Amino acid sequence: MSNNLKNSMSKSAKSLGNTIPVLAGVILLVGLANTLIPKSLYSSIFSNNLFFDSIIGSGLGSVLAGNPITSYILGGEFLNQGISLVAVTAFLVSWVTVGLVQLPAESLLLGRKFAILRNILSFVFSILVAIITVFLVSLI
């Protein structure tokens, strides 16, 4: 093996070793937040207002970040509890694209400015996607 390859592999291993504790903390915080907040609380928060429900849904999804597989289950349960489609859509989009809990890790790995800008844009677009989705579904 060449020295460049060995140096690269060594630096990569050190970087991964430094990142594992941060990622483990993020995973634990997400699991804790999802466990402590009961799902029935969400139905009392939404008002069936297109604009406010999308903002509230995006806000909750941003704080309670998760993975796409569990989002489908949550979305179905929220709809069954009477939460509006715009709120559920905004929640699900921000759930997988915005991550306030992961922001420290993302800032560390990708840079603070990039992480903050990406999260702000993802939040705004989750609201827009939710409103456009509900509008398109109403046309069907």
Helices and strands as residue ranges (DSSP letters): H 3-36, H 41-45, H 50-63, H 68-80, H 85-97, H 103-110, H 112-139
